[in-house]
Amino acid sequence: MRLYLCRHGEAVAQAPTDAERPLTERGRLEVLALWQDLRAEGIQVERLIASPYRRAQQTALCIARAFGGQEQEACGWLVPEARPQAFFDWLILQPEQDNTVLVSHMPLVSLLTAAWIGEPTARPSFRVGTVAALDVEVAAPGGARLLWMRGPG
C-alpha cells in the first residue's frame, strides 16, 4: 500500500492553544504548490486523514484542493504527542486503502517513519510541509520502506 506521511504546513507561532494554531498564508501556498506538483507527477490520493489540530486540518484542505476536493477525515491518533504504536493499532483496524495521505505533526511524523522503516534511532527530519512516501506492507514497526521525501520549495 502506498502511503504519504505529511507534516502540516507553516503555522503561526502563537494561538490560545497549540491545537488552534492556523497555517500562515505562506504555509497554505507552499502546501498547495507542493501537492499540485505531486499531482502533476502522477501521485494520486484516495484517502486523506489528518490530525484534528487546526493547522493539520488546513493542510489537508490544501491537499484536497490540489486534488479537486477530496474528502478528509480527522484522526485523534495523529496528534503531536501520540505514540506510534497507538497509531499502528488504529490503522491496522482500518480498511486497506492505497494512496492514503496522513497529515500530522512533529515529533510523530519522524517517530512513525523511523518505526515503520525499522530504524527507530534514525529519525528523519520533517520541515513544515514535508511529505514522505512509504511502501507499507503492514502497519507495524519494520513494515514499510521509505521511497522518498520532499518538502515545499
VODREN-558287 format. One record per residue: residue number from 0; z, x, y of N, C-alpha, C in turn; residue in three letters. Coordinates in steps of 0.001 Angstrom, whole numbers, plus 500000, padded with zeros to 6 digits. Atoms other than C-alpha are relative to their C-alpha. Example, Ala and Ser with C-alpha at 12.3 -4.5 7.8 and 13.67 -1.06 7.14 Angstrom:
REM residues 2
<site 0 <500000 500890 498810> <507800 512300 495500> <500000 500900 501200> "ALA">
<site 1 <499940 499180 498810> <507140 513670 498940> <500730 499230 501090> "SER">
REM end
This chain:
REM residues 153
<site 0 <500000 500857 498832> <500000 500000 500000> <500000 500904 501233> "MET">
<site 1 <500034 499260 498739> <499068 501367 503416> <500987 499349 500957> "ARG">
<site 2 <498982 500479 499082> <501927 501065 505882> <500025 500898 501228> "LEU">
<site 3 <499937 499259 498744> <502188 502100 509529> <501386 499817 500599> "TYR">
<site 4 <498660 500015 499439> <505631 503006 510849> <499904 500509 501427> "LEU">
<site 5 <500221 499731 498587> <505712 502945 514642> <501315 499970 500778> "CYS">
<site 6 <498891 500053 499044> <508306 503834 517255> <499527 499199 501214> "ARG">
<site 7 <500329 500789 498809> <508391 501459 520226> <499462 500890 501117> "HIS">
<site 8 <500523 499279 498838> <506649 502455 523465> <501100 500368 500980> "GLY">
<site 9 <499060 499568 498960> <508289 503945 526535> <500723 498790 500594> "GLU">
<site 10 <499167 501094 499479> <511169 501738 527725> <500787 500472 501219> "ALA">
<site 11 <499156 499661 498857> <513255 501588 530872> <501304 500600 499485> "VAL">
<site 12 <498782 499303 500416> <516416 503694 530778> <501239 499115 500007> "ALA">
<site 13 <498802 500810 499838> <518895 501010 531839> <499697 498515 499872> "GLN">
<site 14 <500034 501459 500116> <519463 497356 530965> <501426 499577 499667> "ALA">
<site 15 <498634 500439 500316> <522572 495206 530429> <500464 500436 498605> "PRO">
<site 16 <499683 499487 501333> <522432 496145 526720> <498797 500784 499499> "THR">
<site 17 <501102 499228 500581> <520355 498553 524659> <498925 499072 499426> "ASP">
<site 18 <500948 500928 500621> <518741 495624 522839> <499085 499321 501015> "ALA">
<site 19 <500773 500694 498955> <517467 494201 526160> <499045 500914 500762> "GLU">
<site 20 <500857 499081 499245> <515634 497326 527384> <498527 499672 499780> "ARG">
<site 21 <501420 500319 500144> <511997 496347 528092> <499126 501252 500081> "PRO">
<site 22 <500978 498931 499824> <508901 498523 527945> <499686 500178 501479> "LEU">
<site 23 <500552 499757 498671> <507679 500149 531114> <498529 499589 499967> "THR">
<site 24 <501439 500300 499961> <504161 499327 532281> <499220 501117 499315> "GLU">
<site 25 <500643 498862 500671> <503144 502815 531155> <500135 499877 498481> "ARG">
<site 26 <499780 500179 501438> <504691 502127 527741> <499059 498971 499416> "GLY">
<site 27 <500920 501047 500471> <502677 498925 527371> <498567 500513 499907> "ARG">
<site 28 <501388 499523 499943> <499420 500567 528410> <499727 501060 498935> "LEU">
<site 29 <500188 498948 501011> <499903 503594 526122> <499928 499429 498591> "GLU">
<site 30 <500015 500608 501337> <500709 501489 523061> <498702 499224 499785> "VAL">
<site 31 <501231 500787 500113> <497802 499134 523708> <498794 500920 499801> "LEU">
<site 32 <501133 499075 500113> <495354 502036 524200> <499965 500683 498629> "ALA">
<site 33 <499950 499339 501308> <496531 503833 521025> <499516 499059 498902> "LEU">
<site 34 <500369 500925 501064> <496177 500731 518857> <498576 499475 500152> "TRP">
<site 35 <501416 500334 499833> <492810 499820 520383> <499143 501112 499406> "GLN">
<site 36 <500715 498871 500590> <491641 503318 519411> <500077 499944 498474> "ASP">
<site 37 <499839 500077 501460> <493071 502910 515892> <499140 498879 499417> "LEU">
<site 38 <500850 501103 500461> <491314 499555 515537> <498533 500426 499987> "ARG">
<site 39 <501387 499538 499918> <488023 501127 516667> <499678 500999 498878> "ALA">
<site 40 <500172 499031 501092> <488541 503795 513968> <500083 499342 498617> "GLU">
<site 41 <500000 500714 501268> <488813 501120 511276> <501350 499601 499450> "GLY">
<site 42 <498669 500422 500450> <492579 500603 510995> <500074 498479 500074> "ILE">
<site 43 <499801 501448 500036> <493454 497039 510023> <501495 499695 499965> "GLN">
<site 44 <498614 500460 500031> <496692 495105 510478> <500020 498625 499346> "VAL">
<site 45 <499860 501277 500709> <497584 492356 508008> <501352 499348 500266> "GLU">
<site 46 <498646 500508 499753> <501314 492038 508740> <500660 500889 501038> "ARG">
<site 47 <499378 499292 498889> <503318 493023 511826> <501468 499588 500064> "LEU">
<site 48 <498564 500255 500065> <507116 493330 511584> <500691 500942 500980> "ILE">
<site 49 <499339 499173 498986> <509360 494554 514412> <501493 499721 500060> "ALA">
<site 50 <498589 500158 499656> <512982 495117 515276> <500128 498847 500989> "SER">
<site 51 <499815 501075 499020> <514416 492191 517242> <500284 500500 501418> "PRO">
<site 52 <499754 499464 498667> <515143 494534 520182> <498769 499759 500874> "TYR">
<site 53 <501078 500398 499079> <513072 493637 523240> <498844 501001 500047> "ARG">
<site 54 <501070 499008 499882> <511140 496917 523500> <499148 500065 498730> "ARG">
<site 55 <500767 500021 501251> <510125 496746 519833> <499141 498738 499919> "ALA">
<site 56 <500772 501242 499981> <509048 493110 520180> <498813 500109 500961> "GLN">
<site 57 <501091 499828 499045> <506989 494009 523258> <498949 500975 499477> "GLN">
<site 58 <500947 499070 500627> <505426 496944 521390> <499158 499261 498969> "THR">
<site 59 <500736 500785 500996> <504489 494599 518545> <499006 499061 500671> "ALA">
<site 60 <500913 500874 499261> <502967 492230 521081> <498765 500772 500473> "LEU">
<site 61 <501141 499163 499599> <500767 495071 522405> <499096 500289 498807> "CYS">
<site 62 <500785 499753 501210> <499674 495904 518851> <499241 498732 499623> "ILE">
<site 63 <500644 501282 500310> <498950 492216 518214> <498827 499754 500939> "ALA">
<site 64 <501073 500190 499017> <496883 492074 521402> <498783 500859 499646> "ARG">
<site 65 <501100 499108 500377> <494810 495065 520226> <499212 499457 498816> "ALA">
<site 66 <500647 500564 501190> <494019 493113 517051> <499680 498523 500159> "PHE">
<site 67 <500436 501370 499746> <493244 489787 518679> <501029 498923 499754> "GLY">
<site 68 <498985 501038 500080> <496573 488007 518450> <500714 499876 498673> "GLY">
<site 69 <499264 499978 501273> <498158 488990 515132> <501412 499431 500183> "GLN">
<site 70 <498624 500505 499945> <501405 487079 514443> <500967 501125 499681> "GLU">
<site 71 <498995 498987 500279> <504584 489126 514396> <501291 499357 499512> "GLN">
<site 72 <498727 500439 500566> <507898 488829 512570> <501095 500938 500499> "GLU">
<site 73 <498849 499172 499643> <511363 490086 513517> <500785 500332 498727> "ALA">
<site 74 <499210 499560 501146> <513466 492077 511048> <501217 500775 500493> "CYS">
<site 75 <498755 499355 499593> <517108 492967 511674> <500278 501319 499306> "GLY">
<site 76 <499817 498730 500710> <516820 495879 509222> <499226 501135 500658> "TRP">
<site 77 <500763 498976 499284> <514615 497759 511742> <500666 500431 501310> "LEU">
<site 78 <499280 499600 498785> <517261 498243 514474> <500364 501488 499904> "VAL">
<site 79 <499783 498542 500010> <518127 501838 515516> <501076 500476 499021> "PRO">
<site 80 <498880 499536 500828> <521411 502024 513582> <499902 499586 498531> "GLU">
<site 81 <500159 500430 501398> <520066 500536 510322> <499912 501217 499074> "ALA">
<site 82 <500087 498956 501015> <520272 502580 507148> <498674 499862 499254> "ARG">
<site 83 <501262 500095 500739> <517002 503455 505381> <500124 499214 498696> "PRO">
<site 84 <499885 500692 501284> <518313 502198 502031> <500108 498492 500189> "GLN">
<site 85 <499908 501442 499734> <519193 498803 503523> <498615 499434 500296> "ALA">
<site 86 <501359 500462 499739> <515633 498521 504832> <499180 499987 498719> "PHE">
<site 87 <500730 499968 501272> <514170 499598 501467> <500389 498808 499126> "PHE">
<site 88 <499532 501140 500800> <516326 496959 499745> <499373 498696 500481> "ASP">
<site 89 <500637 501194 499450> <514938 494299 502092> <498511 499988 499678> "TRP">
<site 90 <501458 499941 500169> <511324 495487 501811> <499572 499764 498560> "LEU">
<site 91 <500366 500159 501417> <511304 495575 498010> <499954 498518 499600> "ILE">
<site 92 <499982 501439 500286> <512005 491811 498052> <498862 499244 500690> "LEU">
<site 93 <501095 500632 499268> <509032 491107 500350> <498723 500012 499164> "GLN">
<site 94 <501297 499931 500684> <505574 490234 499057> <499246 501249 500466> "PRO">
<site 95 <500738 498793 499634> <503458 493381 498951> <498815 499621 500877> "GLU">
<site 96 <501060 500299 499043> <501088 493386 501905> <499428 501309 500513> "GLN">
<site 97 <500648 498794 499511> <498610 496155 502597> <499847 499919 501511> "ASP">
<site 98 <500204 499917 498553> <498165 497304 506208> <501111 499312 500793> "ASN">
<site 99 <498832 500519 499296> <501669 496400 507321> <500423 500994 501071> "THR">
<site 100 <499483 499174 498907> <502928 497703 510674> <501474 499658 500183> "VAL">
<site 101 <498568 500144 499741> <506670 498244 511164> <500303 500663 501334> "LEU">
<site 102 <499658 499447 498686> <507926 498727 514731> <501519 500130 500074> "VAL">
<site 103 <498565 499748 499999> <511346 500332 515037> <500350 501021 501076> "SER">
<site 104 <499383 499118 499007> <513389 502977 516866> <500388 501316 499350> "HIS">
<site 105 <499322 498790 500459> <514750 506487 516615> <501475 499638 499882> "MET">
<site 106 <500423 499018 500982> <516523 507623 514586> <499397 499391 498733> "PRO">
<site 107 <500418 500622 501259> <515466 505060 511957> <498588 500392 499583> "LEU">
<site 108 <501372 499675 500407> <511720 505823 512056> <499932 501392 499365> "VAL">
<site 109 <499973 498648 500553> <512420 509503 511416> <500709 500037 498650> "SER">
<site 110 <499254 500046 501266> <515009 508818 508713> <499205 499319 498899> "LEU">
<site 111 <500814 500714 500989> <512738 506305 506953> <498848 500860 499504> "LEU">
<site 112 <501140 499167 500396> <509750 508634 506986> <500451 501135 499089> "THR">
<site 113 <499494 498885 500803> <511761 511574 505670> <500427 499533 498607> "ALA">
<site 114 <499568 500522 501306> <513340 509477 502909> <498802 499579 499166> "ALA">
<site 115 <501152 500502 500743> <510053 507815 501948> <499168 501114 499388> "TRP">
<site 116 <500828 498916 500530> <508242 511118 501534> <500817 500981 499147> "ILE">
<site 117 <499160 499192 500877> <511179 512605 499620> <500450 501312 500588> "GLY">
<site 118 <499551 498784 499331> <512107 515230 502209> <501051 499642 501054> "GLU">
<site 119 <498995 500519 499069> <515358 513927 503763> <500457 500977 501076> "PRO">
<site 120 <499582 499051 498968> <516044 517148 505674> <498864 500353 500961> "THR">
<site 121 <501170 499693 499149> <512531 517419 507167> <499618 498761 500803> "ALA">
<site 122 <500226 501225 499231> <512814 514539 509631> <498939 500220 501071> "ARG">
<site 123 <501052 499829 498996> <509577 514212 511617> <500419 499440 501354> "PRO">
<site 124 <499716 500430 498633> <509721 513816 515374> <499057 498865 500393> "SER">
<site 125 <500771 501139 499520> <508548 510498 516809> <500202 499874 501505> "PHE">
<site 126 <499945 500309 498578> <507795 510457 520527> <499831 498490 500131> "ARG">
<site 127 <500191 501434 499827> <507744 506955 522001> <498536 499648 499752> "VAL">
<site 128 <501341 500479 500303> <504730 505039 520724> <499344 500644 498805> "GLY">
<site 129 <500609 499298 501135> <504074 507408 517799> <499954 499106 498764> "THR">
<site 130 <500165 500744 501246> <502782 505915 514558> <499753 500989 498864> "VAL">
<site 131 <500213 499214 501217> <502941 507407 511052> <499331 499091 498976> "ALA">
<site 132 <500682 500742 501072> <500521 506242 508357> <500540 500506 498670> "ALA">
<site 133 <499425 499658 501297> <502096 506157 504908> <499250 499283 498887> "LEU">
<site 134 <500520 500604 501219> <500618 505544 501472> <501229 499744 499128> "ASP">
<site 135 <498739 500361 500656> <503512 503664 499856> <499749 499463 498591> "VAL">
<site 136 <500045 500505 501371> <503856 503252 496102> <501166 499055 499741> "GLU">
<site 137 <498808 500815 500194> <507387 501850 496209> <500927 500180 501205> "VAL">
<site 138 <499051 499951 498882> <509994 501028 498863> <501289 500668 499524> "ALA">
<site 139 <498865 499223 500487> <512338 503800 497759> <499809 501451 500424> "ALA">
<site 140 <500135 498586 499670> <513109 507430 498569> <499002 500689 499068> "PRO">
<site 141 <501024 499304 500775> <510198 509601 497453> <498830 499120 499589> "GLY">
<site 142 <501012 500954 500444> <507982 506537 497077> <498743 499946 500841> "GLY">
<site 143 <501184 500042 499140> <505341 507412 499678> <499559 501416 500346> "ALA">
<site 144 <500455 498727 499439> <503245 510173 501124> <499499 499754 501414> "ARG">
<site 145 <500404 500069 498600> <502618 510820 504788> <498538 500406 500102> "LEU">
<site 146 <501429 499726 499838> <498905 510604 505631> <499704 500652 501340> "LEU">
<site 147 <500181 499452 498660> <499006 511294 509380> <501011 499400 500954> "TRP">
<site 148 <499177 500501 498896> <500996 510852 512587> <499175 500138 501270> "MET">
<site 149 <500759 499978 498751> <499583 510041 516010> <500798 499320 501091> "ARG">
<site 150 <499299 500569 498866> <501072 509381 519425> <499035 499633 501106> "GLY">
<site 151 <500842 500363 498852> <499763 507955 522673> <499480 501258 500716> "PRO">
<site 152 <500555 498916 499189> <497509 510134 524809> <499276 500983 499254> "GLY">
REM end
